[in-house]
């Protein structure tokens, strides 16, 4: 097994990214300097490397060697390496890879466009003798390995018809594809295809991951990822945008450890609002998740008609009958109530909004989920007038109802959308999905990449709301609480049975 060094803060840790896409957990847990870069930010890092005396051909040489090594390791039986070369630096990496493969005895063919004179790519092209055939002439053959070195992460438009035709021929022939940096036709910023796009079995990228590698569908289109150390100093990778992979380095230091003198109130009191009897189960799941994930006390606050239904199911979780807003106002005088969850199975939009505003006016932390989000709709910006800690947990459909204009803007990535939602509301936004994005109003954002597919089950969102509420109840800062909650939610799902229910998920916390 060949390992490439993934940059980790002040040191480098050898991390194998040779794992199925569902096995991101091991990668994420190992990363300390877990920044993600947009193509623009990575371009700035490359330029800074050159300005700091690192020669461009040297970077290209190491990049191409990494691509060749990956090809040899994972496709040892290939009968021909077909390198599709673009005119820029991505193509230069391909020319270097072609030379290295040829030197090992692998038959090599190059197709594509010639680089401009005087560029690093021109140096790479000249370093290996042999013709570069027109791209349109390539016809896939059995035993080919296609190395896609056409455009990489820098492309922000649809590929030409000529390139699209080649991509379609490769897909039809079922020829394996190794992408250099990023599959051509995939946006390195949004993780969405700009048109026709390669589907790679593997992708070799350099120095750090781009946002397009981890956002869907880009994560699937990249296949398995390898991050190659090509000699860019770690200090240069500390610059750029404040976007991260969700990892313990973001939140672990903020989670209080119980001491010998701790008591239940020191671990926080979480309140979960329940809806009517017929939909009270969602609140129970949220409450049990909150208790399992560390809150000292959890209370379900139910309308009078739901109290008996809750009593039949709850033991360790306490209950309170809550008739109306006046009763809530009186209860909020108890300063030990530290965090609230509102939304799961609640219904009654007007009451939900009134309860949410009462909690926020009282300065208590709040998680708004499901019906709590629906209660505000496009008026969700009204939440910005409150200063209390607030987390919104919309899935795709709910995000569309809250921020329809953000969903309509195709230029925005999921990260961009979550950040703008956070700016508008003053809340931390947990934009849920297989690529959940956690965004703070201060610009910080994290992408969670290790959630298993079995989380797509009824009630898992209720469980997540309770987990995040538990961290808020314990006094964890709001962004860190959301990141920790999403991480624990994923970890519990990995431990739960394959065909789990939400109840199984709670038991696995």
GITAGI-V921189 format. One record per residue. SS is DSSP state (H for helix, E for strand, - for the rest). Layout:
((SS) (SS))
This chain:
((-) (-) (-) (E) (E) (E) (E) (E) (-) (-) (E) (E) (E) (E) (E) (-) (-) (-) (-) (-) (H) (H) (H) (H) (H) (H) (H) (H) (H) (H) (-) (-) (-) (-) (E) (-) (E) (-) (H) (H) (H) (H) (H) (H) (H) (H) (H) (H) (H) (H) (H) (-) (-) (-) (-) (H) (H) (H) (H) (H) (H) (H) (H) (H) (H) (H) (H) (H) (H) (H) (H) (H) (H) (H) (-) (-) (-) (-) (-) (E) (E) (E) (E) (E) (E) (-) (-) (-) (H) (H) (H) (H) (H) (H) (H) (H) (H) (H) (H) (H) (H) (H) (H) (-) (-) (-) (-) (E) (E) (E) (E) (E) (-) (-) (-) (-) (-) (-) (-) (H) (H) (H) (H) (H) (H) (H) (-) (-) (-) (-) (-) (E) (E) (-) (H) (H) (H) (-) (-) (-) (-) (-) (-) (E) (E) (E) (E) (E) (E) (-) (-) (H) (H) (H) (-) (-) (-) (-) (-) (-) (H) (H) (H) (H) (H) (H) (H) (H) (H) (H) (H) (H) (H) (-) (-) (E) (E) (E) (E) (E) (-) (-) (-) (-) (-) (E) (-) (-) (-) (-) (-) (-) (E) (-) (-) (-) (-) (-) (-) (-) (-) (E) (E) (E) (E) (E) (-) (-) (-) (E) (H) (H) (H) (H) (-) (-) (-) (H) (H) (H) (H) (H) (-) (E) (E) (E) (E) (E) (-) (-) (-) (-) (-) (H) (H) (H) (H) (H) (-) (-) (-) (-) (E) (E) (E) (-) (-) (H) (H) (H) (-) (H) (H) (H) (-) (-) (-) (-) (-) (-) (-) (-) (-) (H) (H) (H) (H) (-) (E) (E) (E) (E) (E) (-) (-) (-) (H) (H) (H) (-) (H) (H) (H) (H) (H) (H) (H) (H) (H) (H) (H) (H) (-) (-) (-) (-) (E) (E) (E) (E) (E) (E) (-) (H) (H) (H) (H) (H) (H) (H) (H) (-) (-) (-) (-) (-) (-) (E) (E) (E) (E) (-) (-) (-) (H) (H) (H) (H) (H) (H) (H) (-) (-) (-) (-) (-) (E) (E) (E) (E) (E) (E) (-) (-) (-) (-) (-) (-) (H) (H) (H) (H) (H) (H) (H) (H) (H) (H) (H) (H) (H) (-) (-) (-) (E) (E) (E) (E) (-) (-) (H) (H) (H) (H) (-) (-) (H) (H) (H) (H) (H) (H) (H) (H) (H) (-) (-) (-) (-) (E) (E) (E) (-) (-) (-) (H) (H) (H) (H) (H) (H) (H) (-) (H) (H) (H) (H) (H) (-) (-) (-) (-) (-) (H) (H) (H) (H) (H) (H) (H) (H) (H) (H) (H) (H) (-) (-) (E) (E) (E) (E) (-) (-) (-) (-) (-) (E) (E) (E) (-) (-) (-) (-) (-) (E) (E) (E) (-) (-) (-) (-) (-) (H) (H) (H) (-) (-) (-) (-) (H) (H) (H) (H) (H) (H) (H) (H) (H) (H) (H) (H) (H) (H) (-) (-) (-) (-) (H) (H) (H) (H) (H) (H) (H) (H) (H) (H) (H) (H) (H) (H) (H) (H) (H) (H) (-) (-) (-) (-) (-) (-) (H) (H) (H) (H) (H) (H) (-) (-))
